[in-house]
Amino acid sequence: MSRISDVFQVRETGRLSVVRVNPEGVTDFERFEQCRDELLTILKEAGCIVVRFDVEGIPFLASGVLGLVVSMRNAGVDIQIQNASEHVRDVLRITRLDQLVEVLPEHKSS
């Protein structure tokens, strides 16, 4: 069983929750799937209505991440994507997910 911190670092919880996506964690589909349900439980218990995913350092969006974004959006949670690479922005545009999520300007953590 994987720890959630292998894939996600939950930085803030509440109505706006901030989640850092670990670049190494998203490439292992089995580990990602194990941690996904735990993340959804944390966000639901926090009363999250907006989740901001910090995807800095992620070169591509694996299918698991795309599925997570769509399922959360379908559940009525607004999604923000922060620190997306140009390739990630292109994938969001091509898949038209940029119409379902808000892509924020780059913001470097200190």
Order of alpha helices (4+ residues) and beta strands (2+ residues): beta-beta-alpha-beta-alpha-beta-alpha-beta
